[in-house]
């Protein structure tokens, strides 16, 4: 079975096993891997040796239909390594963790980039090589990824023996240094875009290679503002790490805060009250609606449609003010906590939300209708920035960008959390894979979010908004949420005293920026800013 031909839900439906995955793993990998289900029955852990890692992961993706989610690297106090490769699909169990353990002297691991879904693992391996000093055998390009050339050699900031208070000497680039290029045809040249942008966009660099007007090859470079969020979190209490989780990406603060809290709740076995779960859905959809309005404004601005840009920006500003009125913060900082939420909504606020979002939905619908009949606008988006469905699966693209290429994967439906199990909605999907398909997706999802909130405020359950007190336990857990721009994965390991041992974040921007070059290549230079805007991604989220 070729995983590139199907979406995650389709793969799950295609695989019709007569036994569970533990039995199939034992039958296929007897003596080479040990599989077991956790107490919830939702996660299968498979322990294997490094020599069997590639074949086992290929079996999971190509035959069992699982998709790669994230790689978690942990270094124990005894300097042993635990690498956890996380896979997921719509099935039972929905999650598979492939675990390999290395002793303190081993730093070499087989690379998975040669698999059909290998590109989705590519950046994870490069990141682990930079931050932990691990080497992935067979990877075509390691080094100078998160840590740019001005970092000293041999420094790995996620190692346990690294002192974040230590002042590092900045390494100067050699006089002969040049950015890496691929195109060597006569007359070829490379045009840099960034890393400094106007307005509020954070640093990112794109090297566009060409021999004419069309971009042949794109080399993205991020991490100019590597924040070290995961390192800073080590040893901090849960409430302090929550501040980090919801602040490294302000445009998706609630989603990342929610993912972190759900991981903590899984470790501590906390039952979130029904009203708190419903309010979490309400706030998450408000954030999605505001995010998508901002993205639509960015797309209009990239095509120089001043009036449409202003209309979308006004919708975004009205939503920010509405959010502040309801939750006391424009970007929902401080709203979600382990066990629930910090603020309730009154009946008057519910009526206010229902009325205001009906107006927002009408304004979005009118704007969408006007844009559909603007031929000069459509010329800049239709058949521009194309990403095929197969490439999207191969690279592990998530969120609206994936759904615009025909991948019907949304964690709100795939693995419902909070109160999403009670939400009846169809996942919007477009199949053209171009800039216009992505724009349509943002409009459809924004209007859908407004509808979900309006339905929820009419039937909020009674009861508490927070489970108290939360007693911490030692353990580790993964939580996944559908952030506005796609699937976000948070891995948390706690000590018994509630301090964080390991915090691992895989935001949607990390996956989607990796695949951005697919859309930018084979299109004209003047299309680049439009394609960039149509992805609706955050540089800060990637540079966590």
Secondary structure, 3 states (H helix, E strand, C coil): CCHHHCCHHHHHHHCCCCCCHHHHHHHHCCCCEEEEECCCCCEEEEEECHHHHHHHHHHHHHHCCCEEEEEEEEECCCCCEEEEEEEECCCCCCEEEEEEEECCCCCEEECCCCCCCCHHHHHHHHHHHHHHCCEEECCCCCCCCCCCCCCCCCCCCCCCCCCCCCCCCCCCCCCCCCCCCCCCCCCCEEEEEEECCCCCCCCEEEEEEECCCECCEEEEECCCCCCCHHHHHCCCEHHHHHHHHCCCCHHHHHHHHHHHHHHHHHHHCCCCCHHHHHHHHHHHHHHHHHHHHHHHHHHHHHCCCHHHHHHHHHHHHHHHHHHHHHHCCCCCCCCEECCEECCCCCHHHHHHHHHHHHHHHHHHHHHHHHHHCCHHHHHHHCCCCCCCHHHHHHHCCCHHHHHCCCCCCCHHHHCCCCCHHHCCCCCCCCCCCCHHHHHHHHHHHHHHHHHHHHHHHCCCCCCCCECCCCCCCCEEEEEEEEECCEEEEEEEEECCCCEEEEEEEECHHHHHHHHHHHHHCCCEHHHHHHHHHHHCCCHHHHCC
